[in-house]
Amino acid sequence: MCRKMLFIALGVIVALVLAACGSDSENESANGNNGNDGNHSNDELKELKVEFNLPETADVDEEVELEAIVTYGDDLVKDADEVQFEYWVKGDEDNSVKVDADNNEDGTYTKTVTFDEDAIYELYAHTTARQMHTMPKKSIEIGDVDAEATDEEN
């Protein structure tokens, strides 16, 4: 009879422990926690954005400042992992040039470059920050270029 009582008591204890664990999981689910700390459940999704600024036209061998203003949500990103400008003559992307931008530590990244021939150049601002990558693309006309004729050729 003692053995029977021992097994019953043990069974009741196991049932109580399992019931207690089950109610903790239910409470977490009801609170929207799902085992997380709850700090991220209501955060807005933030987006890495780059405002890529450069003039529309310039002369051959004229210094041109390339500028990327990097934001994450509403905050300026002063510590991007990488900001690199890549440029090439339109239609010849295989012969591109890449230059690392200078971090101005205020959310802006700049580099001064010169272009050595009359052409339309295309550019990327490769940007990596907050474990995301974006690469906005722009173009600039350098020197004496007929944009419509160049578009027809390409």
C-alpha positions as MATLAB code, in Angstrom:
seq = 'MCRKMLFIALGVIVALVLAACGSDSENESANGNNGNDGNHSNDELKELKVEFNLPETADVDEEVELEAIVTYGDDLVKDADEVQFEYWVKGDEDNSVKVDADNNEDGTYTKTVTFDEDAIYELYAHTTARQMHTMPKKSIEIGDVDAEATDEEN';
ca = [
       0.000    0.000    0.000;
       2.904    2.359    0.693;
       4.217    1.853   -2.790;
       0.832    2.671   -4.266;
       0.641    5.916   -2.244;
       4.194    6.818   -3.278;
       3.368    6.397   -6.995;
       0.187    8.461   -6.644;
       2.043   11.253   -4.810;
       4.802   11.213   -7.411;
       2.232   11.357  -10.222;
       0.488   14.345   -8.622;
       3.807   16.209   -8.259;
       4.749   15.558  -11.899;
       1.290   16.710  -13.037;
       1.597   19.936  -11.010;
       5.057   20.701  -12.407;
       3.876   20.130  -15.982;
       0.783   22.257  -15.420;
       2.914   25.091  -14.038;
       5.239   25.007  -17.065;
       2.298   24.985  -19.442;
       0.712   28.028  -17.830;
       3.993   30.023  -18.111;
       4.078   29.336  -21.861;
       0.446   30.351  -22.213;
       1.091   33.614  -20.345;
       4.049   34.458  -22.605;
       1.929   33.814  -25.692;
      -0.964   35.847  -24.331;
       1.390   38.743  -23.606;
       2.815   38.586  -27.144;
       6.212   37.640  -25.787;
       6.723   34.163  -27.270;
       9.874   33.693  -25.229;
      11.514   36.930  -26.417;
      12.285   39.829  -24.146;
       9.449   41.819  -25.712;
      11.633   44.791  -26.626;
      11.448   44.201  -30.378;
       7.815   43.253  -30.829;
       6.595   46.848  -31.202;
       9.634   48.388  -32.940;
       8.993   49.954  -36.322;
      10.815   48.414  -39.240;
      13.622   50.817  -40.039;
      15.061   51.195  -43.503;
      18.601   52.020  -44.568;
      18.394   54.960  -46.963;
      21.034   56.799  -48.933;
      20.515   60.213  -50.461;
      23.094   60.190  -53.262;
      24.014   63.726  -54.349;
      26.074   64.819  -57.332;
      25.648   67.427  -60.072;
      23.888   66.505  -63.311;
      26.765   67.789  -65.445;
      30.452   68.679  -65.151;
      33.448   69.349  -67.384;
      36.267   66.950  -68.160;
      38.928   67.077  -65.391;
      36.657   69.212  -63.173;
      36.576   68.153  -59.534;
      33.178   66.662  -58.692;
      32.104   65.933  -55.134;
      30.120   62.736  -54.664;
      28.054   62.758  -51.472;
      26.016   60.079  -49.721;
      23.810   61.009  -46.772;
      23.079   57.791  -44.890;
      20.086   57.352  -42.584;
      18.557   54.444  -40.710;
      14.969   55.284  -39.882;
      15.122   58.923  -38.766;
      18.730   58.703  -37.517;
      21.880   59.728  -39.372;
      24.348   56.857  -39.659;
      27.745   58.150  -38.551;
      29.407   54.730  -38.497;
      28.552   52.924  -41.732;
      30.523   49.744  -42.308;
      31.264   50.776  -45.891;
      30.462   53.565  -48.317;
      32.125   53.144  -51.677;
      31.469   54.989  -54.931;
      31.729   53.055  -58.186;
      31.654   54.784  -61.573;
      32.066   53.856  -65.226;
      31.370   55.145  -68.725;
      27.803   54.206  -69.596;
      27.764   50.865  -71.413;
      31.203   49.837  -70.095;
      30.502   48.684  -66.523;
      33.261   46.050  -66.767;
      35.810   48.890  -66.561;
      34.493   50.572  -63.443;
      36.492   52.475  -60.850;
      35.786   52.083  -57.117;
      36.782   54.631  -54.483;
      36.157   54.566  -50.741;
      34.200   57.533  -49.419;
      35.513   59.696  -46.601;
      33.407   59.498  -43.439;
      32.668   63.037  -42.258;
      31.286   61.568  -39.001;
      28.005   63.475  -39.353;
      26.076   60.990  -41.498;
      27.645   62.238  -44.737;
      30.222   60.397  -46.796;
      32.049   62.192  -49.607;
      34.738   61.790  -52.227;
      36.041   64.208  -54.825;
      36.715   62.651  -58.237;
      37.490   63.809  -61.763;
      36.316   62.289  -65.017;
      38.778   62.215  -67.921;
      36.591   61.980  -71.028;
      33.401   63.345  -72.565;
      30.811   60.732  -71.712;
      27.834   59.862  -69.592;
      29.046   58.157  -66.444;
      26.927   55.935  -64.247;
      27.603   55.639  -60.530;
      26.650   53.516  -57.546;
      26.941   54.537  -53.914;
      27.535   51.096  -52.369;
      26.509   51.460  -48.729;
      26.570   48.886  -45.934;
      25.325   49.727  -42.437;
      23.163   48.128  -39.732;
      23.628   44.731  -41.421;
      21.961   46.017  -44.610;
      23.265   46.981  -48.050;
      21.871   49.443  -50.549;
      23.331   50.845  -53.748;
      21.493   53.789  -55.277;
      22.468   54.586  -58.846;
      22.875   57.980  -60.550;
      24.394   59.322  -63.738;
      26.318   62.453  -64.721;
      27.092   64.011  -68.111;
      30.739   64.973  -68.465;
      31.832   67.444  -71.116;
      30.216   67.749  -74.512;
      27.759   64.842  -74.644;
      24.583   64.472  -76.658;
      22.508   62.416  -74.211;
      19.865   61.435  -76.766;
      22.442   60.219  -79.304;
      24.260   58.265  -76.582;
      20.994   56.620  -75.462;
      20.277   55.554  -79.037;
      23.768   54.036  -79.380;
      23.344   51.989  -76.200;
];
